[in-house]
Amino acid sequence: MPTPLTPHLSAAHTRYTTRNPLSHTAHQTALKHLPGGNTRSSVFTTPFPLTISSATNGTLTSLDGDTYTDFLGEYSAGIFGHSNARIARAVSDALANGWNYGGISAHESAFAERVCERFQEAGVEMVRFTNSGTEANMMAIATGIAFVNRYYLMAPAGGSSSNTTTITRVEKSKILVFSNAYHGATLTFPLSLVAEGGGGGGGGLVNGGISGPAATNLPHDFVIAPYNNVAETKEIIDALPRTTPSSGSSLAAILFEPMQGAGGCRPATREFAHFLRQVSDEHSAVLIADEVMTSRLGPAGLCVDYLGIKPDIMTLGKWVGGGMSFGAFGGRREIMELYLPGKQGGRLGHAGTFNNNVLTMVAGREGLGVYTREMVRFVNGLGERLRRGVWGVLADRGVIKRGSDGGGGGGGGEGIVDVDTFDRERRERDAKKLPRMFVTGYGSLVTVRFAGEEAEGWQALFYHYMLEKGFYIAARGYMALTMEAAEGDVDRFIECVDGFVEQYRELLI
C-alpha cells in the first residue's frame, strides 16, 4: 500500500537506475548464473546493487565511473583502506615465493605470536586460524561444548588410597545466544525468531527445523534470550533443565557480541556483560565473545577495554587478517590445548586447507603492526565525531529531544532504548519511545537507524540519498570507518545528513 514515503523512494530508485546503467547491465548478466545476481546476500540492494570496478585508499569507483568515499570499509574488514602500502608490499613479497604450500610456513607462527600479544589482555593465550568469522564462531561453540563435556578423572570418595578412579561425564548442550545477534550466516537470531515464533516470550529453544531468516542455522541446542536484558535473561537461565545431579546446569556456553553489529551497532551495557561473566562462572559454562567486528574498537578488543570483562574464548575476523579472508578463535591455554595432537593429550581436530594460507598470514601480521593503539584512538575519534555530529543535527532539527546528546562514553546514545524484551506489550511501548531517526554505535562503528512502520523505507531512502552525495555505506545505515577517512570526510557526511533531514523534515517529525 502506498505511503507518503512511496513517491520519494520511487523517485530515488529512478534516479539511481538512470545514473548507473552499466551496473544495471552487469546485474542483469549476473542473474543468469547467480541467484539474485550475487553470492553475498548482505550486499544486495534494491533496485540492484552497484558494481565496483576499482578501489584505492579510501575511495571506491563504480562501473559507471562514479567515485565514492568509502564509509563501509568492507563491513569492518577493510579498516586499512584499499591500497595500504605496507600490506601490499608484504603480500607481494610472499607471492614471489609461491603460495598454497600444503604445509607449514614460518609466517603462521609469527602471525599467531602477534595475535596473542595483541589480545593477551583479553585472555588469548593460544589461537587457531579459520577462513572467516562465521567459521571462527562455529569452531568456538564446538570447542566450548567439548571443553565443558570433557572427561574428569575423579578420586574415589572417602579418601581411599586406592588407585582406582571413576570417570563421569558432564552432559551440557545448551548454547545461550541473544536476540538480534549475528554471528555469521549459520548463526543468526533475529528478534522475530523468538518474539513472534518459536519462543513466544519465554526463551526460544532453536535446534533445527527453522524457517525464515534463520533457516541456515546450525542445529545446536540454542536458547535465545533478549539482548541487554538482565532480568529476562536470568529467568530463562534459571528455567533451563538440569542434567545429572553431579553436573548441574545444562548450559554449555554463552555466545555474545560486546556490541551487536548487524543488530544496529548496539553496545552491551556493562551490567549485562558482567552478568554474563558471572553466569558463566556459576554454571561452569564457557563465555565466548564474538569480537569479529568489535576487536578493532580497543587495543585488545571491546570486552576488556570498555566492558571490563575477560571471556574464555574470543573470536576474531575481518580486519585482523589484514583485510584478507580470515577468522580465528583463541583463549585460555587449557581450552585451546584440546587441539594438541592425539598422543599429547588433545582430542579435537581442526582442519582447513586455507587456515594458514600465506597471503593472510603475512597480511595479518603486517596489519596488526599498522593498526596501532594510536591508530585505534584516531579512527575511534572519527567515529565519535560522526556520531555526535549526526546526533547534533537531529537535535537541532527537532527529530530527537535536545536532552539526549548521544555522546556519553561510547554508548549508543542516551535516551535510546536498546534493551530487547520478549514481552510484547513492553516491546510496543519501547518502540513508541524511539525517534523516527537516530544514530548508535561505539568508536569507529556507527549506524544511522530509523524506527516506526516505515523504517525500512526510510533506511532505503537514506542509503540512496548518501550515494547521490558520494558516500558508500551499507543499505542498513551501518558504517565502519577506515584509516583513510579524514575529519573533512566526516564533517561533509554530517552536512549531508543535515541536508537529508531538511529535505524530508515534514515527514520525519
C-alpha positions in Angstrom: 0.0 0.0 0.0 1.4 3.4 -1.0 2.5 5.7 1.9 3.7 9.3 1.9 7.3 8.0 1.6 6.5 5.9 -1.5 6.9 8.6 -4.2 10.1 9.8 -2.7 11.6 6.3 -2.7 10.4 5.6 -6.2 12.0 8.8 -7.5 15.3 7.8 -5.7 15.2 4.4 -7.4 14.6 6.1 -10.8 17.5 8.5 -10.4 19.7 5.6 -9.3 18.8 3.5 -12.3 19.4 6.4 -14.7 22.8 7.2 -13.1 24.1 3.6 -13.1 23.2 1.9 -16.5 26.4 -0.2 -16.6 25.8 -1.5 -13.1 22.3 -2.4 -14.1 23.5 -4.3 -17.2 26.1 -6.1 -15.1 23.4 -7.1 -12.7 21.2 -8.5 -15.4 24.1 -10.5 -16.7 24.9 -11.9 -13.2 21.3 -13.0 -12.8 22.0 -15.7 -15.4 24.3 -17.7 -13.1 24.0 -16.2 -9.6 20.7 -16.3 -7.7 19.8 -12.7 -7.1 22.8 -11.7 -9.2 25.3 -12.0 -6.4 26.7 -14.6 -3.9 26.6 -12.4 -0.8 23.1 -11.5 0.4 24.2 -8.6 2.6 25.4 -6.5 -0.4 22.2 -6.8 -2.4 20.2 -3.6 -2.7 17.0 -2.6 -4.4 16.6 -2.0 -7.4 20.1 -3.5 -8.0 23.5 -3.2 -6.4 26.3 -1.1 -7.6 29.1 -2.9 -9.4 32.5 -1.7 -8.2 35.3 -1.6 -10.8 38.2 -0.4 -8.6 39.3 0.9 -5.2 42.2 2.9 -3.9 43.0 4.4 -0.5 39.6 5.4 1.0 37.5 5.5 -2.2 35.5 3.2 -4.5 34.8 3.7 -8.2 31.8 2.1 -9.8 31.5 0.5 -13.2 29.7 3.7 -14.2 32.7 5.9 -13.3 31.4 7.5 -10.1 33.8 7.7 -7.2 32.5 7.3 -3.6 34.0 8.0 -0.2 34.1 4.6 1.4 32.4 4.7 4.9 31.6 1.0 4.8 35.1 -0.3 5.0 34.1 -3.8 3.7 31.9 -4.2 6.7 34.9 -3.7 9.0 37.4 -5.9 7.2 38.7 -3.0 5.2 39.9 -0.8 8.0 43.3 -0.3 6.3 41.7 1.1 3.2 42.1 -0.4 -0.3 45.8 0.1 -1.0 47.8 0.2 2.2 51.5 0.2 1.0 52.8 -2.0 3.9 50.3 -4.7 3.4 50.6 -4.6 -0.3 54.3 -5.0 -0.1 54.1 -7.9 2.4 51.7 -9.7 0.1 53.7 -9.1 -3.0 56.9 -10.4 -1.3 55.0 -13.5 -0.2 53.7 -14.2 -3.7 57.2 -14.1 -5.1 57.9 -17.3 -3.1 54.7 -19.1 -4.1 51.6 -19.9 -2.2 49.3 -22.9 -1.3 52.2 -24.9 0.2 50.1 -27.7 1.7 52.3 -27.4 4.7 53.5 -25.1 7.5 55.4 -21.9 6.8 57.2 -19.6 9.3 54.6 -17.0 8.6 52.0 -19.0 10.6 53.8 -19.0 13.9 54.9 -15.3 13.5 51.3 -14.2 12.9 50.0 -16.3 15.8 52.5 -14.7 18.2 51.4 -11.2 17.2 47.7 -12.1 17.6 48.3 -13.5 21.1 50.4 -10.5 22.0 47.7 -8.1 20.8 44.8 -9.8 22.6 46.6 -11.2 25.7 44.7 -8.9 28.0 41.5 -10.5 26.7 42.8 -13.9 27.7 44.1 -15.1 24.3 47.0 -17.4 25.3 46.7 -19.6 22.2 44.9 -19.2 18.9 43.8 -21.2 15.8 43.0 -19.7 12.4 40.0 -20.2 10.2 38.8 -18.8 6.9 36.0 -16.4 8.2 34.4 -15.0 11.3 31.5 -17.3 10.8 33.8 -20.4 10.9 35.6 -19.0 13.9 32.3 -18.8 15.8 31.3 -22.3 14.7 34.6 -23.6 16.0 34.4 -21.7 19.2 31.0 -23.2 20.0 32.2 -26.7 19.2 35.3 -26.1 21.4 33.3 -24.8 24.3 30.9 -27.8 24.2 33.9 -30.2 24.1 35.7 -28.4 26.9 32.8 -28.4 29.4 31.9 -32.0 28.5 35.4 -33.3 28.8 36.0 -36.4 31.0 37.1 -35.8 34.5 39.1 -38.3 36.5 37.6 -38.3 39.9 39.3 -39.5 43.1 37.3 -42.2 44.9 35.1 -41.0 47.7 36.2 -41.3 51.3 39.9 -40.5 50.7 40.8 -44.1 49.8 44.4 -44.7 48.9 43.3 -47.0 46.1 44.5 -46.1 42.7 41.1 -46.8 41.3 39.3 -43.9 39.6 35.9 -43.3 38.3 35.0 -41.4 35.1 32.0 -39.2 35.0 30.7 -37.3 32.0 29.1 -33.9 32.2 26.2 -33.6 29.7 25.9 -30.0 28.7 24.4 -29.0 25.4 22.6 -25.7 25.6 24.1 -22.6 23.9 22.8 -19.2 25.1 22.6 -16.6 22.4 20.7 -13.3 22.1 18.0 -11.6 20.1 19.1 -9.7 17.0 22.6 -11.3 17.2 24.5 -12.1 14.0 27.5 -14.5 14.3 27.6 -15.5 10.7 25.4 -16.9 8.0 24.8 -20.1 10.1 24.3 -18.3 13.4 21.7 -15.6 13.1 19.0 -14.8 15.6 16.5 -12.0 14.6 14.2 -11.0 17.4 11.2 -12.2 15.4 12.5 -15.7 15.6 11.5 -15.8 19.2 9.2 -12.9 19.8 6.8 -13.9 17.0 7.8 -17.6 16.6 9.2 -20.5 18.5 9.9 -18.8 21.8 6.7 -16.8 22.3 8.3 -14.8 25.0 9.8 -17.5 27.2 13.2 -18.1 25.7 13.3 -19.9 22.3 14.8 -23.3 22.0 16.2 -23.4 18.5 17.7 -26.7 17.4 16.8 -27.2 13.8 13.7 -27.2 11.6 13.8 -23.4 11.3 12.2 -21.5 8.5 12.6 -17.9 7.5 15.7 -15.7 8.1 17.5 -18.3 10.3 16.8 -21.4 8.2 20.5 -21.9 7.6 21.4 -22.0 11.3 23.4 -24.9 12.7 21.3 -27.4 14.6 22.8 -26.7 18.0 20.6 -26.7 21.1 20.3 -22.9 21.1 18.4 -21.0 23.8 17.7 -17.4 22.9 17.4 -14.6 25.5 16.8 -10.8 25.0 20.0 -8.8 24.4 20.9 -6.3 27.2 18.0 -7.6 29.4 19.4 -9.0 32.6 16.1 -9.7 34.3 14.5 -11.7 31.4 17.8 -13.5 30.6 18.1 -14.6 34.3 14.6 -16.0 34.2 15.4 -18.0 31.0 18.7 -19.3 32.5 17.0 -20.3 35.8 14.4 -22.3 33.8 17.0 -24.4 32.0 16.7 -28.1 32.7 19.2 -29.7 35.0 21.3 -32.7 33.9 22.7 -35.2 36.3 22.9 -34.1 39.9 26.7 -34.0 39.7 26.9 -31.9 36.6 24.3 -29.3 37.4 23.1 -26.8 34.7 22.7 -27.9 31.1 24.3 -24.6 30.0 27.5 -25.3 28.0 28.3 -21.9 26.5 27.2 -18.3 26.1 27.9 -16.6 22.8 27.5 -12.8 22.7 28.7 -9.7 20.9 30.1 -6.9 23.0 28.3 -4.7 20.5 25.9 -6.1 18.0 27.0 -5.1 14.5 24.3 -6.3 12.2 21.8 -5.7 15.0 22.3 -1.9 14.8 25.6 -1.1 16.5 24.1 -1.6 19.9 26.7 -1.9 22.7 26.2 -4.2 25.6 25.8 -2.5 28.9 28.5 -3.1 31.5 25.8 -4.5 33.8 24.8 -7.1 31.1 28.3 -8.1 30.3 29.3 -8.6 33.9 26.1 -10.6 34.5 27.1 -12.9 31.6 30.6 -13.4 33.1 29.0 -14.2 36.4 26.6 -16.7 34.9 29.3 -18.5 33.0 31.4 -18.9 36.2 28.4 -20.1 38.3 27.3 -22.6 35.7 30.8 -23.8 34.6 29.9 -22.7 31.1 32.3 -21.1 28.5 31.8 -17.4 27.8 32.5 -16.8 24.1 32.9 -13.2 23.0 32.3 -12.6 19.3 34.7 -9.8 18.6 35.0 -10.4 14.8 33.9 -6.7 14.4 34.5 -5.2 17.8 38.1 -6.2 18.3 39.0 -3.1 16.3 37.4 -0.8 18.9 40.1 -1.2 21.6 43.8 -2.2 21.7 42.7 -5.6 23.0 39.0 -5.5 21.9 35.8 -4.2 23.4 35.4 -6.7 26.2 38.4 -5.7 28.2 38.8 -2.1 27.1 35.2 -1.0 27.5 33.1 -3.6 29.3 35.8 -4.7 31.7 35.4 -8.5 31.4 37.6 -11.3 30.1 35.9 -14.0 28.0 37.0 -17.7 28.0 37.1 -17.7 24.2 37.4 -14.7 21.8 36.6 -14.9 18.1 38.3 -12.7 15.6 38.0 -12.0 11.9 37.7 -9.3 9.2 40.4 -6.7 9.8 42.7 -8.9 11.9 43.6 -10.8 8.7 44.8 -7.6 7.0 41.6 -7.5 5.0 42.0 -11.0 3.6 39.7 -14.0 4.1 40.3 -14.7 7.8 38.9 -15.8 11.1 40.4 -17.0 14.4 39.4 -18.3 17.8 41.6 -18.2 20.9 41.5 -18.3 24.6 42.9 -19.9 27.7 45.7 -22.5 27.2 43.7 -25.3 28.9 40.9 -24.8 26.5 42.9 -24.5 23.3 45.1 -27.5 24.2 42.2 -29.7 23.3 43.7 -29.4 19.8 47.0 -30.9 20.7 47.8 -33.8 18.5 46.4 -37.1 20.0 49.3 -38.5 22.0 50.0 -35.2 23.6 46.5 -35.2 25.2 44.3 -33.4 22.8 41.1 -34.9 21.5 39.9 -32.4 18.9 40.8 -32.0 15.2 40.6 -28.9 13.2 41.4 -29.0 9.5 41.2 -26.3 6.8 43.1 -26.1 3.6 43.4 -22.3 3.8 43.6 -21.9 7.6 47.3 -21.0 7.3 47.3 -19.6 3.7 50.4 -17.5 3.1 48.6 -14.3 1.9 46.5 -14.0 5.1 49.4 -14.9 7.4 51.7 -12.1 6.0 48.9 -9.6 5.5 47.5 -10.1 9.0 50.9 -9.9 10.7 51.7 -6.7 8.9 48.2 -5.3 9.5 48.5 -5.7 13.3 51.6 -3.6 13.1 49.8 -0.9 11.1 46.7 -0.6 13.3 48.5 0.5 16.4 47.0 1.7 19.7 47.4 5.3 18.5 45.5 4.4 15.3 42.7 2.8 17.3 42.2 6.1 19.1 42.4 8.1 15.9 39.8 6.0 14.0 37.5 5.8 17.1 37.8 9.5 17.4 36.5 10.0 13.8 33.6 7.7 14.6 32.7 9.6 17.8 32.9 12.9 15.8 30.5 11.4 13.2 28.0 10.1 15.8 28.0 13.2 17.9 27.6 15.4 14.8 24.7 13.4 13.4 23.1 13.5 16.8 23.5 17.2 16.9 21.9 17.7 13.5 18.9 15.6 14.6 18.6 17.6 17.8 18.8 20.9 16.0 16.2 19.9 13.5 13.8 18.6 16.2 13.9 14.9 15.2 15.2 14.0 18.7 15.0 15.7 22.0 17.7 18.1 22.9 18.4 16.4 26.2 19.7 13.3 24.6 23.1 14.3 23.3 24.2 10.8 22.2 27.7 11.3 23.3 28.2 9.6 26.6 31.3 7.5 26.8 30.8 5.5 23.7 27.3 4.2 24.5 24.6 4.0 21.8 23.2 7.4 22.8 21.3 8.5 25.9 17.6 8.2 25.7 17.7 5.3 23.2 16.1 2.1 24.5 18.4 -0.7 23.3 17.2 -3.4 25.7 15.3 -6.2 23.9 12.3 -7.9 25.5 10.1 -10.8 24.8 7.2 -9.0 26.4 5.1 -7.9 23.5 3.4 -5.0 25.4 6.7 -3.7 26.7 8.2 -4.0 23.2 5.5 -1.9 21.7 5.9 0.7 24.4 9.6 0.9 23.9 9.2 1.2 20.2 7.0 4.2 20.6 9.8 5.9 22.6 12.2 5.8 19.7 12.6 8.8 17.4 12.0 8.3 13.7 15.7 8.7 13.0 18.7 8.3 15.4 22.3 7.1 15.5 24.0 4.5 17.6 27.5 2.9 17.9 30.8 2.9 19.6 34.0 4.3 18.2 34.6 3.7 14.5 31.4 1.6 14.1 28.3 3.6 13.6 24.7 3.0 12.4 22.2 5.6 11.3 18.8 4.0 12.2 15.1 4.6 11.7 12.1 3.4 13.7 8.4 3.1 13.1 6.2 1.4 10.5 8.1 2.8 7.5 11.6 2.2 9.0 12.8 0.0 6.0 11.6 2.6 3.5 13.4 5.4 5.4 16.6 3.3 5.6 16.5 2.7 1.8 15.8 6.4 1.1 18.7 7.5 3.3 21.0 5.0 1.6 20.2 6.3 -1.8 20.5 9.9 -0.7 24.0 9.3 0.7 25.0 7.5 -2.6 23.9 10.6 -4.5 26.1 12.7 -2.2 29.1 10.4 -2.9 29.2 8.3 0.3 29.2 4.5 0.2 27.6 2.9 3.3 25.6 -0.3 4.0 21.9 -0.2 3.0 21.0 -0.7 6.6 22.9 2.5 7.6 25.9 0.7 9.0 29.3 2.3 8.7 32.8 1.1 9.6 35.3 4.0 9.2 38.7 3.2 7.8 42.2 4.6 8.5 41.9 6.5 5.2 39.0 8.6 6.5 39.6 12.2 7.5 37.8 14.8 9.6 36.8 16.6 6.4 35.1 13.5 5.2 33.2 13.1 8.5 32.2 16.8 8.5 30.9 16.5 4.9 28.9 13.5 5.9 27.3 15.3 8.7 26.4 18.2 6.4 24.8 15.7 4.0 22.7 14.3 6.9 21.6 17.8 7.7 20.5 18.1 4.0 18.6 14.9 4.2 16.7 15.9 7.3 16.0 19.3 5.9 14.6 17.8 2.7 12.4 15.3 4.4 11.8 17.1 7.7 8.0 17.3 7.4 7.8 13.5 7.0 10.4 12.8 9.7 8.9 14.9 12.5 
